[in-house]
């Protein structure tokens, strides 16, 4: 029997944005008459500087090349393309230091295969986690998450098991699971990469969470700017329903659970959990006052578990492989692995899953390989647009929740953006206030009005006509926003401003 040649072309936003779809169209046309070639639209490995990264598997060997600077339209036959591919020294991406030096637990499946091939997902330990949850029961399922030490990966780092237990303990016939997929922070893409490269892990994680808490309905709240994620999640839900992995009597048990996909409308503040609940209910995305907590009175006033994509996918890994595989990693109270997302002026941007405790310097130079234009680095922002800016002399900082908290910052969703020596840091401070002004839901005065005043004060600093009293007023404004805002939108906006004043303004 002739060996089947499999050509892997990623179908993921970063890859498609640099031509993966066009390459797939050309190669598909060339291979139309060849029954010995199979074309697979796989996920991305997360090494985004290589995209579009094309792999060919033949005789059980899989090798790849970056087609970032290659034109496949020149080839007139599939044989010519394959010959050119072999002549350019393809390599095994898993032997690349960027991939090999990671510790991929949650992201162990991304890049391998068609994200919507449920059989391949199952072959990669898919649905072993849910099967184990059914075997050990609700209490032990929650206990496994507790023993793992998993905390929320959306920014607050709240213990996941406490949320699970709280929702479980509520006496209500109706409970909900909500997956917060409104990944709005600049420089973050871990949720998107999972949804587009391993969507079944999110669906399975939601099902595990639903079983452990007694919920029967789930919602995924997805940002509208992720059309490919919408496609993969919609198809994934449809496929799992057809295989009795969603719906009535899942896997022959008495457990019922289904998922509905809801699409946001471009509001950043709807990433805040209570504003998101308002939006799902069809209302304007305004932040709710707390208490009551969503775990007690959340969606439609019913007990609701809210977690982001990575947290739910991590639950899948913990239940399938055992809590020890997760809890043995990390540093101090920061347990497990974290998907850091490296972007900005960096040679090797992408997804790096590694245990907590890696330093900023190691992340930027060992994985990122320095700046793309070889200019010196001036600053790094960690945790999205409301995150702290750190100067080069703090690059020995370990990436843990505790270390960033000591620097009045937060790991947030794990986004790390690199800025070179030419960056105007005063404009970056102004951007923080401007971002808050544009994205505020407008419910509370410190956020709505404070950001406007903040912009005007920073403009004075930028024009070098600020009085000493203006700097004092800016600091007082930051303190007011931090202590009086209803949600993190307003209370965290001072973080980047203060860090820039402290580290970069003379």
C-alpha positions in Angstrom: 0.0 0.0 0.0 1.3 3.5 -0.9 2.2 5.7 2.0 -0.3 8.5 2.5 1.3 12.0 2.6 -0.4 14.4 5.0 0.0 18.1 4.6 -0.8 20.2 7.7 -1.8 23.8 7.0 -3.0 25.8 10.1 -6.4 27.3 10.2 -6.0 29.7 13.1 -6.3 33.5 13.2 -2.6 34.4 13.4 -1.7 31.9 10.6 -4.6 32.9 8.4 -3.7 36.6 8.9 -0.4 36.0 7.1 -1.7 33.9 4.3 -2.4 30.3 5.5 -5.8 30.2 3.7 -4.2 31.3 0.4 -1.6 28.6 0.7 -4.2 26.0 1.5 -6.2 27.0 -1.6 -3.2 26.7 -3.9 -2.0 23.3 -2.4 -5.5 21.9 -2.4 -5.8 22.8 -6.1 -2.5 21.2 -6.9 -3.4 18.0 -5.1 -6.9 17.6 -6.5 -6.1 14.6 -8.6 -3.7 12.9 -6.1 -5.4 10.4 -3.9 -2.2 9.8 -2.0 -2.3 13.2 -0.4 -4.5 14.4 2.5 -4.7 18.0 3.4 -5.4 18.8 7.1 -6.2 22.2 8.5 -4.7 21.9 11.9 -4.4 24.3 14.8 -1.3 26.4 15.5 1.7 25.4 17.6 1.7 28.9 19.0 5.2 29.8 17.5 3.6 32.7 15.7 6.8 34.1 14.2 7.0 31.0 12.0 3.4 31.3 10.7 2.2 30.2 8.3 4.0 27.0 9.3 3.4 24.1 6.9 4.1 20.5 7.9 4.2 17.4 5.9 4.0 13.9 7.4 5.2 10.9 5.4 6.4 7.5 6.5 5.5 8.5 10.1 7.9 11.5 10.1 6.5 15.0 10.4 8.5 18.0 9.4 7.7 21.6 8.8 8.8 24.9 7.3 7.9 28.5 7.7 6.3 30.0 4.6 6.4 33.5 5.9 8.6 34.6 3.0 7.7 31.9 0.4 5.3 32.0 -2.5 3.6 28.7 -3.3 1.7 30.1 -6.3 4.9 29.5 -8.3 4.5 25.8 -8.3 2.7 24.1 -11.2 2.4 20.6 -9.6 2.1 19.1 -6.2 5.3 17.1 -6.9 7.2 20.3 -7.5 5.9 21.7 -4.2 6.9 18.5 -2.3 10.4 18.5 -3.9 11.0 22.1 -3.0 9.7 21.4 0.6 12.2 18.5 1.0 15.1 20.6 -0.4 14.6 23.4 2.1 15.6 21.3 5.1 12.3 20.9 7.0 12.5 20.3 10.8 10.5 18.8 13.6 9.0 21.8 15.5 8.9 19.8 18.7 12.7 19.9 18.6 12.7 23.6 18.4 13.9 25.2 21.7 10.9 27.5 21.8 8.6 24.4 22.0 10.9 21.8 23.6 11.7 24.0 26.6 8.1 24.6 27.5 6.0 22.4 29.8 2.8 22.0 27.9 0.0 20.5 30.0 -3.1 22.5 29.0 -1.7 23.2 25.5 -0.5 19.7 24.9 -2.8 19.1 21.9 -2.6 22.3 20.0 -1.1 22.1 16.6 -1.3 18.3 16.2 -4.5 17.8 14.2 -7.8 19.1 12.9 -9.3 20.8 15.9 -12.8 19.4 15.0 -11.7 15.8 14.7 -13.3 14.4 17.9 -11.8 10.9 17.4 -8.3 12.4 17.4 -9.2 14.5 20.5 -10.3 11.3 22.2 -7.1 9.5 21.2 -5.2 12.4 23.0 -6.9 11.6 26.3 -10.0 13.6 25.4 -13.0 12.9 27.6 -10.9 10.9 30.1 -11.4 13.7 32.5 -15.2 13.7 32.3 -15.3 9.9 32.5 -13.2 10.1 35.7 -15.5 12.8 37.1 -18.5 10.4 36.6 -16.5 7.6 38.3 -15.4 9.5 41.4 -18.5 11.7 41.9 -19.2 15.4 42.5 -17.4 15.8 45.8 -14.2 14.1 44.8 -14.2 15.9 41.5 -14.2 19.3 43.3 -11.5 17.9 45.7 -9.2 17.0 42.8 -9.4 20.6 41.7 -8.7 21.7 45.2 -5.7 19.4 45.6 -4.3 20.7 42.3 -4.1 24.2 43.6 -5.7 25.6 40.4 -6.6 29.3 40.6 -8.4 31.3 37.9 -6.3 32.2 34.9 -8.4 35.3 34.0 -6.5 37.7 36.3 -8.0 37.5 39.8 -6.3 34.2 40.7 -9.2 33.1 42.9 -9.1 29.4 44.0 -11.3 27.5 41.4 -12.3 24.9 43.9 -14.0 27.5 46.2 -16.1 28.7 43.3 -17.1 25.1 42.4 -17.9 24.3 46.0 -20.0 27.4 46.5 -22.1 26.8 43.5 -22.4 23.1 44.4 -23.7 24.0 47.9 -26.5 26.3 46.7 -29.9 24.7 46.8 -31.4 25.6 43.5 -33.0 23.6 40.8 -31.3 25.8 38.2 -27.6 26.5 38.0 -25.4 27.8 35.2 -21.8 27.5 34.0 -20.5 30.6 32.1 -17.3 30.5 30.1 -15.8 34.0 29.9 -14.3 34.0 26.4 -14.3 37.8 26.1 -10.5 37.9 25.8 -10.1 41.7 25.3 -6.7 42.5 26.7 -4.2 43.6 24.1 -1.3 41.2 23.8 -3.4 38.2 25.0 -4.4 35.3 22.8 -4.2 32.1 24.9 -8.0 31.7 25.1 -8.3 32.2 21.3 -5.5 29.7 20.6 -7.3 27.0 22.7 -10.7 27.8 21.1 -9.3 27.6 17.6 -6.9 24.7 18.1 -8.4 22.6 20.9 -12.1 23.6 21.3 -13.3 20.2 22.7 -11.1 20.8 25.8 -13.2 23.9 26.6 -16.4 22.0 26.1 -15.3 19.1 28.2 -14.0 21.4 31.0 -17.4 23.1 31.1 -19.1 19.7 31.3 -16.9 18.6 34.1 -17.6 21.9 36.0 -21.4 21.5 35.3 -21.4 17.9 36.6 -19.5 18.8 39.8 -21.8 21.7 40.7 -25.1 20.3 39.4 -25.6 22.8 36.6 -27.5 21.8 33.5 -27.0 24.8 31.2 -23.8 26.6 30.0 -23.0 29.7 28.1 -19.9 30.7 26.3 -19.6 34.5 26.0 -17.3 35.1 23.1 -16.0 38.4 21.8 -17.3 39.3 18.4 -13.7 40.0 17.1 -13.1 36.2 17.1 -15.0 34.9 14.1 -12.8 31.7 13.7 -13.3 30.9 17.4 -17.0 31.2 16.8 -16.8 28.7 14.0 -14.8 26.2 15.9 -16.9 26.4 19.0 -20.2 26.3 17.1 -19.0 23.2 15.2 -17.5 21.7 18.4 -20.9 22.0 20.2 -22.7 20.5 17.3 -20.3 17.6 17.0 -20.3 16.8 20.8 -24.1 16.9 20.8 -24.2 14.3 18.0 -21.9 12.0 20.0 -23.9 12.2 23.2 -21.3 14.4 24.9 -23.7 17.2 25.3 -27.5 17.1 25.8 -29.5 14.4 27.6 -28.0 11.5 29.5 -24.4 12.2 28.7 -22.3 9.0 28.2 -25.2 6.9 29.4 -25.5 8.6 32.7 -28.5 10.6 34.1 -26.6 13.8 33.7 -28.0 16.5 31.3 -26.0 19.5 30.2 -26.0 21.7 27.1 -24.1 24.8 26.0 -25.2 27.9 24.2 -22.8 30.3 22.4 -23.4 34.1 23.0 -21.5 36.7 21.0 -20.5 40.0 22.5 -20.7 43.4 20.8 -17.3 44.8 21.2 -17.4 46.1 24.8 -14.2 45.6 26.8 -15.9 46.0 30.1 -18.1 43.0 29.4 -15.1 40.9 30.2 -15.9 41.8 33.8 -18.0 39.0 35.1 -21.1 40.8 36.2 -21.2 43.1 33.1 -21.0 39.9 31.1 -23.9 38.4 32.9 -26.0 41.5 32.2 -25.0 41.2 28.5 -26.0 37.5 28.3 -29.4 38.4 29.8 -29.9 40.9 26.9 -29.2 44.0 28.9 -26.7 46.8 28.6 -23.3 45.6 29.9 -23.1 47.5 33.2 -21.2 46.3 36.2 -23.2 45.0 39.1 -22.6 45.8 42.7 -21.4 42.9 44.8 -22.6 41.2 46.9 -24.4 39.1 46.0 -21.6 37.1 44.3 -22.4 35.4 41.0 -21.8 32.0 42.6 -24.8 32.6 44.8 -27.0 34.9 42.6 -25.6 35.2 39.1 -27.1 34.7 35.7 -30.9 35.1 35.8 -30.4 35.4 39.6 -29.4 31.7 39.8 -26.1 30.3 41.2 -23.5 30.6 38.4 -19.9 29.4 38.0 -17.8 31.8 35.9 -14.4 30.9 34.7 -12.3 31.8 31.6 -11.3 29.4 28.8 -7.9 28.4 30.1 -9.2 27.7 33.6 -11.9 25.3 32.2 -9.4 23.6 29.9 -7.0 23.2 32.8 -9.8 21.3 34.7 -9.9 18.9 31.8 -6.2 18.2 32.1 -6.3 17.8 35.9 -9.2 15.3 35.8 -7.7 13.3 33.0 -4.1 13.1 34.2 -4.4 13.5 38.0 -3.9 16.6 40.1 -0.3 15.8 40.8 0.8 16.5 37.2 -0.3 20.1 37.8 0.4 20.7 41.4 4.0 19.7 41.2 4.8 22.7 39.2 5.0 26.4 40.1 6.5 28.6 42.8 5.0 29.5 46.2 1.3 30.1 46.0 1.5 30.3 42.2 0.8 26.6 41.5 0.9 24.9 38.1 1.8 26.2 34.7 0.8 29.5 33.1 0.4 30.3 29.4 2.4 33.5 28.9 1.8 35.3 25.7 4.7 37.2 24.3 4.2 40.0 21.8 5.3 43.6 20.9 8.8 44.2 19.6 10.0 40.6 19.9 11.7 38.2 17.5 9.9 35.1 18.6 6.4 36.1 19.7 3.9 33.4 20.7 2.5 31.2 23.4 4.8 29.9 26.1 3.3 27.5 28.7 5.8 27.1 31.5 5.6 26.7 35.3 5.3 29.8 37.4 8.7 31.1 38.6 10.3 31.9 35.2 11.9 35.3 35.2 11.0 38.1 32.8 14.5 38.0 31.4 14.3 34.3 30.7 10.9 34.7 29.0 12.1 37.6 26.8 15.5 36.3 25.8 15.4 32.5 26.1 12.1 32.2 24.4 11.6 35.6 22.7 15.2 36.0 21.5 15.2 39.7 22.1 13.7 42.5 20.0 12.8 42.1 16.3 14.7 45.3 15.3 17.6 44.7 17.7 16.9 47.9 19.5 17.3 47.9 23.3 14.3 47.1 25.4 12.9 50.0 27.5 9.9 48.5 29.2 7.6 45.5 29.4 3.9 45.7 30.2 2.4 42.7 32.0 -1.3 41.9 32.3 -3.0 43.8 29.5 -3.7 47.5 29.0 -4.3 48.0 32.7 -1.1 46.2 33.6 2.1 47.5 35.2 5.1 48.6 33.1 8.5 47.3 34.4 11.9 48.7 33.4 14.9 46.6 32.5 16.4 46.6 36.0 13.4 44.6 37.2 13.7 41.9 34.5 14.9 39.5 37.3 11.3 39.5 38.6 9.8 36.0 38.8 6.5 35.7 37.0 4.3 34.7 39.9 1.1 36.3 41.4 3.0 37.2 44.5 6.0 38.9 42.9 3.8 41.0 40.6 1.5 41.9 43.6 4.6 43.3 45.4 5.3 45.5 42.5 1.6 46.8 42.5 0.9 44.8 39.4 -0.9 41.7 38.3 -0.2 38.8 35.9 -3.6 39.2 34.6 -4.2 36.9 31.7 -0.5 36.4 31.1 0.1 38.9 28.3 3.6 40.3 28.1 4.2 43.2 25.7 7.8 44.4 24.9 8.5 48.0 24.1 11.8 49.3 22.8 13.9 52.4 23.6 12.0 54.6 21.1 8.6 54.2 22.9 7.2 57.4 24.4 6.2 56.3 27.9 4.2 59.4 28.6 1.9 58.6 25.7 1.6 55.0 27.1 0.4 56.5 30.4 -2.1 58.6 28.5 -3.3 55.6 26.6 -4.2 53.9 29.9 -6.5 56.8 30.8 -7.9 57.1 27.3 -8.6 53.4 27.1 -10.5 53.6 30.4 -12.4 56.6 29.2 -13.5 54.8 26.0 -14.3 51.5 27.5 -15.9 52.5 30.8 -19.5 51.3 31.2 -20.1 54.7 32.7 -21.8 53.5 35.8 -19.4 54.8 38.4 -18.0 58.4 38.6 -14.4 57.6 39.4 -14.0 55.6 36.3 -16.1 57.7 33.9 -14.9 61.2 35.0 -11.6 60.3 36.5 -10.2 58.9 33.2 -11.1 62.2 31.5 -9.3 64.3 34.1 -6.4 61.9 34.0 -5.9 62.4 30.3 -5.8 66.2 30.7 -3.3 66.0 33.6 -1.0 63.7 31.6 -1.3 66.0 28.6 0.2 68.7 30.8 3.0 66.4 31.8 3.7 65.6 28.2 3.9 69.3 27.2 6.2 70.0 30.2 3.9 72.7 31.6 2.5 70.8 34.6 2.7 72.3 38.0 3.8 70.3 41.1 0.2 70.5 42.2 -0.8 68.7 38.9 1.4 65.7 39.7 0.0 65.6 43.2 -3.6 65.8 41.8 -2.8 63.0 39.4 -1.6 60.8 42.3 -4.7 61.7 44.3 -6.9 60.9 41.2 -5.2 57.5 40.9 -5.9 56.7 44.5 -9.5 57.7 44.2 -10.0 55.6 41.1 -8.3 52.6 42.7 -10.3 52.7 45.9 -13.7 53.9 44.7 -14.4 52.3 41.3 -17.0 49.5 41.1 -14.8 47.1 39.1 -11.2 46.5 38.0 -11.7 48.7 34.9 -11.4 51.8 37.0 -9.4 50.5 39.9 -6.6 49.1 37.8 -6.2 52.0 35.4 -3.9 53.7 37.8 -1.4 50.8 37.7 0.2 51.6 34.3 0.1 55.3 35.0 1.8 55.0 38.4 4.4 52.6 37.2 5.4 54.9 34.3 5.7 57.9 36.7 7.8 55.8 39.1 10.1 54.2 36.6 10.3 56.3 33.5 9.6 60.0 34.2 12.5 62.0 35.5 
